Each structure stands twice: as structure tokens, then as C-alpha cells.
Amino acid sequence: MAENHPRPRGRPTIPEQVIRQKIHDVTFLLLINQGYNKTTLDEVAKKAGIAKKTLYRFVKNREDLLEQVVMSWEDNFIPDFKKEANNFQQLMKSLKIFLTEIAEKYLSMEAVGLFKLLQSDFPYREILLSKYQQSEIEKSRNILTNWLESQYQKGLLKKMDFHIISELVISMVIAEPLRQMALGILPSLPETDITPRISAAVSLLERE
């Protein structure tokens, strides 16, 4: 006769990755909605529904937490070109799709909130801002630079400084709209139509 073992009591174990993501999500929302000063470890633990000692399993201090949050938000996004271009028209179409993906990430409500936070004055800001600027935006520019160079090698583009062109194209799409959104002049995406600016940016590559 089989023995009847009582079920173990207590809550089921939550995977650490789930807890970490919850911490990051809560911290990100607190940062962009309430600012640095109110994003304390006590408040993060409370909003995440975990003990503060549990939070310390994942972070060393508040600065470490902020760096994790900013970098994880960036690392979740790696734009790329979906397929090879075989002619100039396909090249332009692929480039527009690439720039649209970047715009949807960096001109979203969350991105504008993060940008506004990084413009404010708080401890650790300079280090965090440097990491923000050098992470995915830099990766996106490098991806675009290499892709444009490969299109030149295939004879689809004329020779130019693709590093500078990549910087100009991405800046045209992102920089000024982000500034205006942070000031409240423009709403974040998808309320703002970014396609005219993307079309203007890719025109820099049009052949004479």
C-alpha cells in the first residue's frame, strides 16, 4: 500500500532570473516615474514584493542596481539586417526597416523617460550616462557601418566614410526627436510619425 506523504508547505521556488527581471522592471519604472532620489533599495524591495536581504543577493548597492537596469534595458535590443540586399531599392528598404527598429526602441516612452533621468543631476550620473551612450547606440552604429561597407563591396553604394555616415543617419533619426520629446514638444513613439525623418536620413545614401 502506497504511503500518503503530505505536500510540502510554503511558496514554490521562484527562478532567480524571474526575480532579477522583476527587480529590474520595478527599478526602471521607479526611475523614470519618480526619479533617482525615490528609487531606494527599500522602495525597490517593497514594490518587487521581496525582502531587502533577497535584493542584496542580486545587487551590491543602488549604483550597481542602476547600472544593471540601464545595461539590461539596452542589451535586450540588438538591431540587425534581416536579409541581404540585391539591388539599391532593396538596400534602401532594408535601411529604413533598420532605422525604424532603432527609433521604436530609443524614441519610446520608456526611452524618453530614461533620457530625461540621465539629464538630471544625481550621484553616479556621469558614469551611467557614459555607459548608456557607449552601449547599444554605439553597437547600432557599428552594425550599420559594417553593413554599408558590405553594400559598397557589392557595388550598391558609392565610396564614402561609412562610419561618419552611420553616425549622421542615426543622429538624424534619433537625436533631435529625442531632445524634443524630453522637453515635451513632441510625444514619444508611436504617437509621433518618424517616417519622414527616416526617409530624409536615408537620402544621404542616394546615388547621383
Sine and cosine of phi, psi and omega as CSV:
sin_phi,cos_phi,sin_psi,cos_psi,sin_omega,cos_omega
0.00,0.00,0.77,-0.64,-0.05,-1.00
-0.94,0.33,0.64,-0.77,0.03,-1.00
-0.98,0.17,0.57,-0.82,0.06,-1.00
-1.00,-0.07,0.96,-0.27,0.01,-1.00
-1.00,-0.01,0.73,-0.68,0.03,-1.00
-0.92,0.39,0.56,-0.83,0.04,-1.00
-0.93,0.37,0.64,-0.77,0.05,-1.00
-0.91,0.42,0.63,-0.78,0.00,-1.00
-1.00,-0.01,0.19,-0.98,0.02,-1.00
0.98,-0.20,0.17,-0.99,-0.02,-1.00
-0.97,0.25,0.52,-0.85,0.08,-1.00
-0.91,0.41,0.51,-0.86,-0.01,-1.00
-0.93,0.37,0.76,-0.65,0.01,-1.00
-1.00,-0.10,0.79,-0.61,0.01,-1.00
-0.82,0.57,0.60,-0.80,-0.04,-1.00
-0.88,0.48,-0.56,0.83,0.01,-1.00
-0.90,0.44,-0.58,0.82,0.03,-1.00
-0.92,0.39,-0.67,0.74,0.02,-1.00
-0.90,0.44,-0.70,0.71,0.00,-1.00
-0.87,0.49,-0.69,0.72,0.01,-1.00
-0.90,0.44,-0.63,0.78,0.04,-1.00
-0.88,0.47,-0.69,0.73,0.04,-1.00
-0.87,0.50,-0.71,0.70,-0.01,-1.00
-0.91,0.42,-0.68,0.73,-0.01,-1.00
-0.89,0.45,-0.72,0.69,-0.01,-1.00
-0.89,0.45,-0.71,0.70,-0.01,-1.00
-0.88,0.47,-0.69,0.73,-0.02,-1.00
-0.87,0.49,-0.71,0.70,0.00,-1.00
-0.91,0.42,-0.64,0.77,0.04,-1.00
-0.89,0.45,-0.68,0.73,-0.03,-1.00
-0.87,0.50,-0.77,0.64,-0.11,-0.99
-0.98,0.18,-0.35,0.94,-0.03,-1.00
-0.99,-0.16,-0.51,0.86,-0.08,-1.00
-0.84,-0.55,-0.19,0.98,0.06,-1.00
1.00,0.00,0.10,-0.99,-0.10,-1.00
-0.90,0.45,-0.74,0.68,-0.13,-0.99
-0.87,0.50,-0.54,0.84,-0.03,-1.00
-1.00,-0.03,-0.07,1.00,0.04,-1.00
-1.00,-0.04,0.95,0.30,0.01,-1.00
-1.00,-0.05,0.30,-0.95,0.04,-1.00
-0.89,0.45,-0.58,0.82,0.05,-1.00
-0.88,0.47,-0.69,0.72,-0.04,-1.00
-0.94,0.34,-0.62,0.79,0.03,-1.00
-0.89,0.46,-0.73,0.68,0.01,-1.00
-0.87,0.49,-0.67,0.74,-0.01,-1.00
-0.89,0.46,-0.76,0.65,-0.03,-1.00
-0.93,0.38,-0.53,0.85,0.00,-1.00
-0.99,0.17,-0.22,0.98,0.01,-1.00
0.96,0.29,0.57,0.82,0.00,-1.00
-0.77,-0.63,0.31,-0.95,0.08,-1.00
-0.96,0.28,0.49,-0.87,-0.02,-1.00
-0.89,0.46,-0.57,0.82,0.02,-1.00
-0.91,0.41,-0.49,0.87,0.09,-1.00
-0.93,0.37,-0.65,0.76,0.03,-1.00
-0.86,0.51,-0.62,0.78,-0.02,-1.00
-0.94,0.34,-0.19,0.98,0.14,-0.99
-0.94,0.33,-0.39,0.92,-0.10,-0.99
-0.95,-0.32,-0.39,0.92,-0.05,-1.00
-0.69,-0.72,0.46,-0.89,0.04,-1.00
-0.99,0.10,-0.66,0.75,-0.05,-1.00
-0.29,-0.96,-0.11,-0.99,-0.05,-1.00
-0.91,0.41,-0.63,0.78,-0.01,-1.00
-0.89,0.46,-0.65,0.76,0.04,-1.00
-0.89,0.45,-0.65,0.76,0.02,-1.00
-0.89,0.45,-0.71,0.70,-0.01,-1.00
-0.89,0.46,-0.66,0.75,0.02,-1.00
-0.90,0.44,-0.69,0.73,0.04,-1.00
-0.85,0.52,-0.69,0.73,-0.07,-1.00
-0.92,0.40,-0.74,0.68,-0.01,-1.00
-0.90,0.44,-0.71,0.71,-0.05,-1.00
-0.94,0.34,-0.59,0.81,0.01,-1.00
-0.94,0.34,-0.57,0.82,0.06,-1.00
-0.89,0.46,-0.65,0.76,0.02,-1.00
-0.95,0.32,-0.68,0.73,-0.11,-0.99
-0.92,0.38,-0.31,0.95,0.01,-1.00
-0.96,0.29,-0.08,1.00,-0.10,-0.99
-0.77,-0.64,0.90,-0.45,0.10,-1.00
-0.74,-0.67,0.98,-0.18,-0.01,-1.00
-0.94,0.34,0.46,-0.89,0.03,-1.00
-0.38,-0.92,0.19,-0.98,0.03,-1.00
-1.00,-0.07,0.79,-0.61,-0.18,-0.98
-0.96,0.28,-0.55,0.84,-0.01,-1.00
-0.46,-0.89,0.30,-0.95,-0.04,-1.00
-0.95,0.32,0.57,-0.82,0.09,-1.00
-1.00,-0.04,0.72,-0.70,0.00,-1.00
-0.96,-0.28,-0.16,0.99,0.06,-1.00
-0.45,-0.89,0.10,-1.00,-0.10,-0.99
-0.91,0.42,-0.59,0.81,0.01,-1.00
-0.90,0.44,-0.68,0.74,0.04,-1.00
-0.92,0.40,-0.59,0.81,0.05,-1.00
-0.86,0.51,-0.75,0.66,-0.02,-1.00
-0.90,0.43,-0.62,0.78,0.01,-1.00
-0.91,0.41,-0.70,0.71,0.01,-1.00
-0.89,0.45,-0.64,0.77,0.00,-1.00
-0.90,0.43,-0.65,0.76,0.02,-1.00
-0.90,0.44,-0.64,0.77,0.04,-1.00
-0.90,0.43,-0.69,0.73,0.01,-1.00
-0.86,0.50,-0.74,0.67,-0.02,-1.00
-0.93,0.37,-0.54,0.84,0.05,-1.00
-0.91,0.42,-0.66,0.75,0.03,-1.00
-0.89,0.46,-0.67,0.75,0.03,-1.00
-0.90,0.43,-0.69,0.73,0.00,-1.00
-0.89,0.46,-0.67,0.74,-0.02,-1.00
-0.89,0.45,-0.48,0.88,0.04,-1.00
-0.99,0.16,-0.79,0.62,-0.19,-0.98
-1.00,-0.02,-0.04,1.00,0.09,-1.00
-0.87,-0.49,0.31,0.95,0.06,-1.00
-0.97,0.23,0.21,-0.98,0.02,-1.00
-0.86,0.51,-0.65,0.76,0.00,-1.00
-0.91,0.41,-0.66,0.75,-0.02,-1.00
-0.91,0.41,-0.65,0.76,0.02,-1.00
-0.90,0.43,-0.65,0.76,0.04,-1.00
-0.88,0.47,-0.66,0.75,0.02,-1.00
-0.92,0.39,-0.65,0.76,0.03,-1.00
-0.88,0.47,-0.69,0.73,0.02,-1.00
-0.89,0.46,-0.65,0.76,0.03,-1.00
-0.87,0.49,-0.69,0.73,-0.06,-1.00
-0.95,0.31,-0.21,0.98,0.09,-1.00
-1.00,0.03,-0.24,0.97,0.00,-1.00
-0.99,0.11,0.18,-0.98,-0.07,-1.00
-0.99,-0.17,0.89,-0.46,0.07,-1.00
-0.39,-0.92,0.38,-0.93,-0.01,-1.00
-0.85,0.53,0.60,-0.80,0.05,-1.00
0.98,0.21,0.04,1.00,-0.08,-1.00
-0.87,0.50,-0.72,0.69,-0.09,-1.00
-0.88,0.48,-0.67,0.74,0.01,-1.00
-0.91,0.41,-0.69,0.72,-0.03,-1.00
-0.92,0.40,-0.65,0.76,0.01,-1.00
-0.89,0.45,-0.64,0.77,0.02,-1.00
-0.89,0.46,-0.69,0.72,0.02,-1.00
-0.90,0.43,-0.63,0.78,0.01,-1.00
-0.89,0.46,-0.71,0.70,-0.07,-1.00
-0.95,0.31,-0.49,0.87,-0.10,-1.00
-1.00,-0.10,-0.01,1.00,-0.10,-1.00
-1.00,-0.01,-0.96,-0.28,-0.16,-0.99
-0.95,0.32,-0.53,0.85,0.05,-1.00
-0.89,0.46,-0.67,0.74,0.05,-1.00
-0.91,0.42,-0.65,0.76,0.04,-1.00
-0.89,0.46,-0.66,0.75,0.01,-1.00
-0.88,0.48,-0.66,0.75,0.01,-1.00
-0.91,0.42,-0.65,0.76,0.02,-1.00
-0.91,0.41,-0.64,0.76,0.04,-1.00
-0.87,0.49,-0.71,0.71,-0.01,-1.00
-0.91,0.41,-0.67,0.74,0.02,-1.00
-0.85,0.53,-0.75,0.66,-0.01,-1.00
-0.91,0.42,-0.62,0.79,0.00,-1.00
-0.92,0.39,-0.69,0.72,0.02,-1.00
-0.90,0.44,-0.63,0.78,0.04,-1.00
-0.88,0.47,-0.65,0.76,0.01,-1.00
-0.92,0.38,-0.53,0.85,0.05,-1.00
-0.94,0.33,-0.55,0.83,0.09,-1.00
-0.91,0.42,-0.68,0.74,0.00,-1.00
-0.88,0.47,-0.47,0.88,0.03,-1.00
-1.00,0.07,-0.04,1.00,0.02,-1.00
1.00,0.08,0.25,0.97,-0.04,-1.00
-1.00,-0.04,-0.21,0.98,0.01,-1.00
-0.71,-0.70,0.46,-0.89,0.14,-0.99
-0.98,0.18,0.32,-0.95,-0.04,-1.00
-0.94,0.33,0.73,-0.68,0.08,-1.00
-0.39,-0.92,0.10,-0.99,0.04,-1.00
-0.98,0.18,1.00,-0.08,-0.13,-0.99
-0.94,0.34,-0.41,0.91,0.06,-1.00
-0.92,0.40,-0.73,0.68,0.01,-1.00
-0.93,0.37,-0.67,0.74,0.00,-1.00
-0.87,0.49,-0.66,0.75,0.01,-1.00
-0.89,0.46,-0.67,0.74,0.03,-1.00
-0.90,0.44,-0.68,0.73,0.00,-1.00
-0.90,0.43,-0.71,0.70,-0.04,-1.00
-0.88,0.47,-0.75,0.67,-0.01,-1.00
-0.92,0.40,-0.62,0.78,0.03,-1.00
-0.90,0.44,-0.66,0.75,0.01,-1.00
-0.87,0.50,-0.59,0.81,-0.04,-1.00
-0.99,0.15,-0.59,0.81,-0.17,-0.99
-0.97,-0.22,-0.77,0.64,-0.28,-0.96
-0.86,0.52,-0.86,0.51,-0.07,-1.00
-0.92,0.38,-0.69,0.72,0.08,-1.00
-0.86,0.51,-0.63,0.78,0.01,-1.00
-0.90,0.44,-0.65,0.76,0.04,-1.00
-0.88,0.47,-0.72,0.70,-0.03,-1.00
-0.92,0.38,-0.58,0.81,0.04,-1.00
-0.93,0.38,-0.63,0.78,0.02,-1.00
-0.91,0.42,-0.52,0.85,0.02,-1.00
-1.00,0.09,-0.13,0.99,-0.01,-1.00
1.00,0.09,0.17,0.99,0.01,-1.00
-0.97,0.25,-0.63,0.77,0.04,-1.00
-0.88,-0.48,0.53,-0.85,0.15,-0.99
-0.98,0.20,0.40,-0.92,0.03,-1.00
-0.94,0.33,0.21,-0.98,0.08,-1.00
-0.92,0.39,0.56,-0.83,0.18,0.98
-1.00,-0.02,0.09,1.00,-0.05,-1.00
-0.91,0.41,-0.53,0.85,0.04,-1.00
-1.00,-0.05,0.72,-0.69,0.04,-1.00
-1.00,0.08,0.93,-0.37,-0.07,-1.00
-1.00,-0.09,-0.10,1.00,-0.10,-0.99
-0.89,0.46,-0.60,0.80,0.04,-1.00
-0.88,0.47,-0.60,0.80,0.01,-1.00
-0.94,0.35,-0.61,0.79,0.05,-1.00
-0.90,0.44,-0.69,0.73,0.02,-1.00
-0.88,0.48,-0.66,0.75,0.02,-1.00
-0.91,0.41,-0.61,0.79,-0.02,-1.00
-0.92,0.39,-0.72,0.69,-0.05,-1.00
-0.94,0.33,-0.31,0.95,0.03,-1.00
-0.91,0.42,-0.31,0.95,0.06,-1.00
-0.88,0.48,-0.37,0.93,-0.06,-1.00
-0.99,-0.14,-0.04,1.00,-0.04,-1.00
-0.91,0.41,0.67,-0.75,-0.02,-1.00
-0.98,0.20,0.55,-0.83,0.02,-1.00
-0.95,0.32,0.00,0.00,0.00,0.00
